[in-house]
Amino acid sequence: MTPEKAFENQVKRWLTGAGIYALGTPEDRMTVPPVGYFEKRWGGGYSQKGLPDLHVVVNGINLDVELKQKNGRPTEIQKFMIRQINACGSLGIILYPDGFQEFKTLIKGVCECNSVIPALNALKRVHLSFNYGT
């Protein structure tokens, strides 16, 4: 298993434990109350090129997550898609293993909030202005 796939599995396990299940999970397999869902996007012609690996919806907030191993680098089309997602008012991020704790904090905050989160909007602005190496 590649390091990126292992990281993906770690993220999906954590999401599931937080009540964010793979889309289509039967209710009798949910061990905690659901607060959201995720779907894995498959490359290789199954989805539009450059889309982030995971589409996550939590408490009505959309997050698109491109997973990278420690030394992984996003492609130009991946960086373009992340910028476009953020420009449209959603949240697109490139997640590395060293940012996983911060990601968990963000998700926990979204789970606990029932209104617009000012910090989330600030994070969107940060990602909009980030250069991503272009």
mmCIF file of the C-alpha atoms, coordinates in Angstrom:
data_MODEL
# 
_entry.id   MODEL 
# 
loop_
_atom_site.group_PDB 
_atom_site.id 
_atom_site.type_symbol 
_atom_site.label_atom_id 
_atom_site.label_alt_id 
_atom_site.label_comp_id 
_atom_site.label_asym_id 
_atom_site.label_entity_id 
_atom_site.label_seq_id 
_atom_site.pdbx_PDB_ins_code 
_atom_site.Cartn_x 
_atom_site.Cartn_y 
_atom_site.Cartn_z 
_atom_site.occupancy 
_atom_site.B_iso_or_equiv 
_atom_site.pdbx_formal_charge 
_atom_site.auth_seq_id 
_atom_site.auth_comp_id 
_atom_site.auth_asym_id 
_atom_site.auth_atom_id 
_atom_site.pdbx_PDB_model_num 
ATOM 1   C CA . MET A 1 1   ? 0.000   0.000  0.000   1.00 0.00 ? 1   MET A CA 1 
ATOM 2   C CA . THR A 1 2   ? 1.352   3.430  -0.919  1.00 0.00 ? 2   THR A CA 1 
ATOM 3   C CA . PRO A 1 3   ? 1.874   6.042  1.822   1.00 0.00 ? 3   PRO A CA 1 
ATOM 4   C CA . GLU A 1 4   ? -0.840  8.216  0.228   1.00 0.00 ? 4   GLU A CA 1 
ATOM 5   C CA . LYS A 1 5   ? -3.354  5.338  0.258   1.00 0.00 ? 5   LYS A CA 1 
ATOM 6   C CA . ALA A 1 6   ? -2.475  4.574  3.888   1.00 0.00 ? 6   ALA A CA 1 
ATOM 7   C CA . PHE A 1 7   ? -3.069  8.253  4.753   1.00 0.00 ? 7   PHE A CA 1 
ATOM 8   C CA . GLU A 1 8   ? -6.378  8.193  2.864   1.00 0.00 ? 8   GLU A CA 1 
ATOM 9   C CA . ASN A 1 9   ? -7.495  5.149  4.869   1.00 0.00 ? 9   ASN A CA 1 
ATOM 10  C CA . GLN A 1 10  ? -6.480  6.877  8.112   1.00 0.00 ? 10  GLN A CA 1 
ATOM 11  C CA . VAL A 1 11  ? -8.547  9.957  7.196   1.00 0.00 ? 11  VAL A CA 1 
ATOM 12  C CA . LYS A 1 12  ? -11.570 7.865  6.189   1.00 0.00 ? 12  LYS A CA 1 
ATOM 13  C CA . ARG A 1 13  ? -11.391 5.829  9.431   1.00 0.00 ? 13  ARG A CA 1 
ATOM 14  C CA . TRP A 1 14  ? -11.263 9.024  11.478  1.00 0.00 ? 14  TRP A CA 1 
ATOM 15  C CA . LEU A 1 15  ? -14.173 10.561 9.557   1.00 0.00 ? 15  LEU A CA 1 
ATOM 16  C CA . THR A 1 16  ? -16.247 7.417  10.086  1.00 0.00 ? 16  THR A CA 1 
ATOM 17  C CA . GLY A 1 17  ? -15.494 7.478  13.828  1.00 0.00 ? 17  GLY A CA 1 
ATOM 18  C CA . ALA A 1 18  ? -16.676 11.096 13.926  1.00 0.00 ? 18  ALA A CA 1 
ATOM 19  C CA . GLY A 1 19  ? -20.031 10.180 12.337  1.00 0.00 ? 19  GLY A CA 1 
ATOM 20  C CA . ILE A 1 20  ? -19.069 11.180 8.805   1.00 0.00 ? 20  ILE A CA 1 
ATOM 21  C CA . TYR A 1 21  ? -19.780 8.067  6.798   1.00 0.00 ? 21  TYR A CA 1 
ATOM 22  C CA . ALA A 1 22  ? -19.045 6.938  3.281   1.00 0.00 ? 22  ALA A CA 1 
ATOM 23  C CA . LEU A 1 23  ? -22.024 7.919  1.153   1.00 0.00 ? 23  LEU A CA 1 
ATOM 24  C CA . GLY A 1 24  ? -24.371 4.946  0.998   1.00 0.00 ? 24  GLY A CA 1 
ATOM 25  C CA . THR A 1 25  ? -23.390 3.423  4.351   1.00 0.00 ? 25  THR A CA 1 
ATOM 26  C CA . PRO A 1 26  ? -26.410 1.487  5.706   1.00 0.00 ? 26  PRO A CA 1 
ATOM 27  C CA . GLU A 1 27  ? -27.823 2.915  8.931   1.00 0.00 ? 27  GLU A CA 1 
ATOM 28  C CA . ASP A 1 28  ? -27.343 -0.380 10.765  1.00 0.00 ? 28  ASP A CA 1 
ATOM 29  C CA . ARG A 1 29  ? -23.567 -0.064 10.183  1.00 0.00 ? 29  ARG A CA 1 
ATOM 30  C CA . MET A 1 30  ? -23.358 3.427  11.710  1.00 0.00 ? 30  MET A CA 1 
ATOM 31  C CA . THR A 1 31  ? -21.842 3.191  15.169  1.00 0.00 ? 31  THR A CA 1 
ATOM 32  C CA . VAL A 1 32  ? -22.291 6.884  16.070  1.00 0.00 ? 32  VAL A CA 1 
ATOM 33  C CA . PRO A 1 33  ? -25.029 9.298  14.961  1.00 0.00 ? 33  PRO A CA 1 
ATOM 34  C CA . PRO A 1 34  ? -24.345 10.638 11.456  1.00 0.00 ? 34  PRO A CA 1 
ATOM 35  C CA . VAL A 1 35  ? -23.359 14.289 11.052  1.00 0.00 ? 35  VAL A CA 1 
ATOM 36  C CA . GLY A 1 36  ? -22.154 14.091 7.476   1.00 0.00 ? 36  GLY A CA 1 
ATOM 37  C CA . TYR A 1 37  ? -20.881 11.979 4.645   1.00 0.00 ? 37  TYR A CA 1 
ATOM 38  C CA . PHE A 1 38  ? -17.879 11.632 2.378   1.00 0.00 ? 38  PHE A CA 1 
ATOM 39  C CA . GLU A 1 39  ? -17.388 10.217 -1.055  1.00 0.00 ? 39  GLU A CA 1 
ATOM 40  C CA . LYS A 1 40  ? -14.152 9.008  -2.565  1.00 0.00 ? 40  LYS A CA 1 
ATOM 41  C CA . ARG A 1 41  ? -13.452 10.317 -6.025  1.00 0.00 ? 41  ARG A CA 1 
ATOM 42  C CA . TRP A 1 42  ? -11.719 7.881  -8.324  1.00 0.00 ? 42  TRP A CA 1 
ATOM 43  C CA . GLY A 1 43  ? -9.181  8.932  -10.912 1.00 0.00 ? 43  GLY A CA 1 
ATOM 44  C CA . GLY A 1 44  ? -8.385  7.071  -14.072 1.00 0.00 ? 44  GLY A CA 1 
ATOM 45  C CA . GLY A 1 45  ? -11.263 8.463  -16.094 1.00 0.00 ? 45  GLY A CA 1 
ATOM 46  C CA . TYR A 1 46  ? -13.956 7.871  -13.457 1.00 0.00 ? 46  TYR A CA 1 
ATOM 47  C CA . SER A 1 47  ? -14.254 11.548 -12.497 1.00 0.00 ? 47  SER A CA 1 
ATOM 48  C CA . GLN A 1 48  ? -13.146 14.880 -13.871 1.00 0.00 ? 48  GLN A CA 1 
ATOM 49  C CA . LYS A 1 49  ? -9.375  15.222 -13.891 1.00 0.00 ? 49  LYS A CA 1 
ATOM 50  C CA . GLY A 1 50  ? -7.966  17.209 -10.976 1.00 0.00 ? 50  GLY A CA 1 
ATOM 51  C CA . LEU A 1 51  ? -10.910 16.886 -8.595  1.00 0.00 ? 51  LEU A CA 1 
ATOM 52  C CA . PRO A 1 52  ? -9.835  16.410 -4.967  1.00 0.00 ? 52  PRO A CA 1 
ATOM 53  C CA . ASP A 1 53  ? -9.762  12.855 -3.582  1.00 0.00 ? 53  ASP A CA 1 
ATOM 54  C CA . LEU A 1 54  ? -12.591 13.265 -1.070  1.00 0.00 ? 54  LEU A CA 1 
ATOM 55  C CA . HIS A 1 55  ? -15.796 15.276 -1.127  1.00 0.00 ? 55  HIS A CA 1 
ATOM 56  C CA . VAL A 1 56  ? -16.941 15.744 2.475   1.00 0.00 ? 56  VAL A CA 1 
ATOM 57  C CA . VAL A 1 57  ? -20.202 17.292 3.668   1.00 0.00 ? 57  VAL A CA 1 
ATOM 58  C CA . VAL A 1 58  ? -20.463 18.036 7.377   1.00 0.00 ? 58  VAL A CA 1 
ATOM 59  C CA . ASN A 1 59  ? -23.296 19.948 8.975   1.00 0.00 ? 59  ASN A CA 1 
ATOM 60  C CA . GLY A 1 60  ? -24.141 21.409 5.559   1.00 0.00 ? 60  GLY A CA 1 
ATOM 61  C CA . ILE A 1 61  ? -20.577 22.580 4.869   1.00 0.00 ? 61  ILE A CA 1 
ATOM 62  C CA . ASN A 1 62  ? -18.810 21.218 1.764   1.00 0.00 ? 62  ASN A CA 1 
ATOM 63  C CA . LEU A 1 63  ? -15.120 20.388 1.910   1.00 0.00 ? 63  LEU A CA 1 
ATOM 64  C CA . ASP A 1 64  ? -13.080 18.971 -0.935  1.00 0.00 ? 64  ASP A CA 1 
ATOM 65  C CA . VAL A 1 65  ? -9.862  17.349 0.218   1.00 0.00 ? 65  VAL A CA 1 
ATOM 66  C CA . GLU A 1 66  ? -6.854  16.492 -1.917  1.00 0.00 ? 66  GLU A CA 1 
ATOM 67  C CA . LEU A 1 67  ? -4.726  14.031 0.047   1.00 0.00 ? 67  LEU A CA 1 
ATOM 68  C CA . LYS A 1 68  ? -0.958  14.037 -0.334  1.00 0.00 ? 68  LYS A CA 1 
ATOM 69  C CA . GLN A 1 69  ? 1.762   12.015 1.253   1.00 0.00 ? 69  GLN A CA 1 
ATOM 70  C CA . LYS A 1 70  ? 4.465   13.885 3.178   1.00 0.00 ? 70  LYS A CA 1 
ATOM 71  C CA . ASN A 1 71  ? 6.518   14.835 0.101   1.00 0.00 ? 71  ASN A CA 1 
ATOM 72  C CA . GLY A 1 72  ? 3.668   14.787 -2.424  1.00 0.00 ? 72  GLY A CA 1 
ATOM 73  C CA . ARG A 1 73  ? 3.080   17.743 -4.705  1.00 0.00 ? 73  ARG A CA 1 
ATOM 74  C CA . PRO A 1 74  ? -0.247  18.735 -6.241  1.00 0.00 ? 74  PRO A CA 1 
ATOM 75  C CA . THR A 1 75  ? -0.445  18.902 -10.014 1.00 0.00 ? 75  THR A CA 1 
ATOM 76  C CA . GLU A 1 76  ? -1.282  22.154 -11.755 1.00 0.00 ? 76  GLU A CA 1 
ATOM 77  C CA . ILE A 1 77  ? -4.836  20.966 -12.459 1.00 0.00 ? 77  ILE A CA 1 
ATOM 78  C CA . GLN A 1 78  ? -5.291  19.992 -8.792  1.00 0.00 ? 78  GLN A CA 1 
ATOM 79  C CA . LYS A 1 79  ? -4.138  23.458 -7.679  1.00 0.00 ? 79  LYS A CA 1 
ATOM 80  C CA . PHE A 1 80  ? -6.489  25.041 -10.228 1.00 0.00 ? 80  PHE A CA 1 
ATOM 81  C CA . MET A 1 81  ? -9.436  22.975 -8.962  1.00 0.00 ? 81  MET A CA 1 
ATOM 82  C CA . ILE A 1 82  ? -8.715  23.873 -5.321  1.00 0.00 ? 82  ILE A CA 1 
ATOM 83  C CA . ARG A 1 83  ? -8.579  27.576 -6.224  1.00 0.00 ? 83  ARG A CA 1 
ATOM 84  C CA . GLN A 1 84  ? -11.845 27.304 -8.171  1.00 0.00 ? 84  GLN A CA 1 
ATOM 85  C CA . ILE A 1 85  ? -13.609 25.439 -5.343  1.00 0.00 ? 85  ILE A CA 1 
ATOM 86  C CA . ASN A 1 86  ? -12.568 28.139 -2.860  1.00 0.00 ? 86  ASN A CA 1 
ATOM 87  C CA . ALA A 1 87  ? -13.523 30.949 -5.239  1.00 0.00 ? 87  ALA A CA 1 
ATOM 88  C CA . CYS A 1 88  ? -17.044 29.490 -5.445  1.00 0.00 ? 88  CYS A CA 1 
ATOM 89  C CA . GLY A 1 89  ? -17.543 29.728 -1.682  1.00 0.00 ? 89  GLY A CA 1 
ATOM 90  C CA . SER A 1 90  ? -16.833 26.128 -0.754  1.00 0.00 ? 90  SER A CA 1 
ATOM 91  C CA . LEU A 1 91  ? -13.677 24.907 0.943   1.00 0.00 ? 91  LEU A CA 1 
ATOM 92  C CA . GLY A 1 92  ? -10.958 23.054 -0.922  1.00 0.00 ? 92  GLY A CA 1 
ATOM 93  C CA . ILE A 1 93  ? -7.786  22.000 0.840   1.00 0.00 ? 93  ILE A CA 1 
ATOM 94  C CA . ILE A 1 94  ? -4.651  20.017 0.197   1.00 0.00 ? 94  ILE A CA 1 
ATOM 95  C CA . LEU A 1 95  ? -4.135  17.835 3.247   1.00 0.00 ? 95  LEU A CA 1 
ATOM 96  C CA . TYR A 1 96  ? -0.755  16.443 4.248   1.00 0.00 ? 96  TYR A CA 1 
ATOM 97  C CA . PRO A 1 97  ? -0.208  14.101 7.210   1.00 0.00 ? 97  PRO A CA 1 
ATOM 98  C CA . ASP A 1 98  ? 1.380   16.909 9.251   1.00 0.00 ? 98  ASP A CA 1 
ATOM 99  C CA . GLY A 1 99  ? -1.858  18.945 8.917   1.00 0.00 ? 99  GLY A CA 1 
ATOM 100 C CA . PHE A 1 100 ? -4.146  16.103 9.985   1.00 0.00 ? 100 PHE A CA 1 
ATOM 101 C CA . GLN A 1 101 ? -4.594  17.359 13.578  1.00 0.00 ? 101 GLN A CA 1 
ATOM 102 C CA . GLU A 1 102 ? -5.611  20.797 12.314  1.00 0.00 ? 102 GLU A CA 1 
ATOM 103 C CA . PHE A 1 103 ? -8.029  19.142 9.865   1.00 0.00 ? 103 PHE A CA 1 
ATOM 104 C CA . LYS A 1 104 ? -9.606  17.170 12.735  1.00 0.00 ? 104 LYS A CA 1 
ATOM 105 C CA . THR A 1 105 ? -10.020 20.383 14.735  1.00 0.00 ? 105 THR A CA 1 
ATOM 106 C CA . LEU A 1 106 ? -11.691 22.032 11.751  1.00 0.00 ? 106 LEU A CA 1 
ATOM 107 C CA . ILE A 1 107 ? -14.091 19.112 11.257  1.00 0.00 ? 107 ILE A CA 1 
ATOM 108 C CA . LYS A 1 108 ? -14.924 18.971 14.977  1.00 0.00 ? 108 LYS A CA 1 
ATOM 109 C CA . GLY A 1 109 ? -15.701 22.698 14.904  1.00 0.00 ? 109 GLY A CA 1 
ATOM 110 C CA . VAL A 1 110 ? -17.987 22.281 11.900  1.00 0.00 ? 110 VAL A CA 1 
ATOM 111 C CA . CYS A 1 111 ? -19.741 19.358 13.621  1.00 0.00 ? 111 CYS A CA 1 
ATOM 112 C CA . GLU A 1 112 ? -20.419 21.420 16.732  1.00 0.00 ? 112 GLU A CA 1 
ATOM 113 C CA . CYS A 1 113 ? -21.586 24.571 14.969  1.00 0.00 ? 113 CYS A CA 1 
ATOM 114 C CA . ASN A 1 114 ? -25.089 25.220 13.735  1.00 0.00 ? 114 ASN A CA 1 
ATOM 115 C CA . SER A 1 115 ? -24.366 28.539 12.058  1.00 0.00 ? 115 SER A CA 1 
ATOM 116 C CA . VAL A 1 116 ? -21.759 30.127 9.818   1.00 0.00 ? 116 VAL A CA 1 
ATOM 117 C CA . ILE A 1 117 ? -18.301 29.821 11.327  1.00 0.00 ? 117 ILE A CA 1 
ATOM 118 C CA . PRO A 1 118 ? -16.251 33.046 11.067  1.00 0.00 ? 118 PRO A CA 1 
ATOM 119 C CA . ALA A 1 119 ? -12.986 31.082 11.310  1.00 0.00 ? 119 ALA A CA 1 
ATOM 120 C CA . LEU A 1 120 ? -14.067 28.879 8.410   1.00 0.00 ? 120 LEU A CA 1 
ATOM 121 C CA . ASN A 1 121 ? -14.723 31.943 6.264   1.00 0.00 ? 121 ASN A CA 1 
ATOM 122 C CA . ALA A 1 122 ? -11.311 33.301 7.231   1.00 0.00 ? 122 ALA A CA 1 
ATOM 123 C CA . LEU A 1 123 ? -9.754  29.970 6.234   1.00 0.00 ? 123 LEU A CA 1 
ATOM 124 C CA . LYS A 1 124 ? -11.500 30.189 2.859   1.00 0.00 ? 124 LYS A CA 1 
ATOM 125 C CA . ARG A 1 125 ? -9.978  33.637 2.310   1.00 0.00 ? 125 ARG A CA 1 
ATOM 126 C CA . VAL A 1 126 ? -6.520  32.310 3.230   1.00 0.00 ? 126 VAL A CA 1 
ATOM 127 C CA . HIS A 1 127 ? -6.829  29.476 0.720   1.00 0.00 ? 127 HIS A CA 1 
ATOM 128 C CA . LEU A 1 128 ? -8.094  31.876 -1.950  1.00 0.00 ? 128 LEU A CA 1 
ATOM 129 C CA . SER A 1 129 ? -5.030  34.054 -1.566  1.00 0.00 ? 129 SER A CA 1 
ATOM 130 C CA . PHE A 1 130 ? -2.528  31.182 -1.254  1.00 0.00 ? 130 PHE A CA 1 
ATOM 131 C CA . ASN A 1 131 ? -0.283  30.851 -4.280  1.00 0.00 ? 131 ASN A CA 1 
ATOM 132 C CA . TYR A 1 132 ? 0.031   27.004 -4.377  1.00 0.00 ? 132 TYR A CA 1 
ATOM 133 C CA . GLY A 1 133 ? 3.305   27.383 -6.211  1.00 0.00 ? 133 GLY A CA 1 
ATOM 134 C CA . THR A 1 134 ? 1.926   29.147 -9.297  1.00 0.00 ? 134 THR A CA 1 
# 
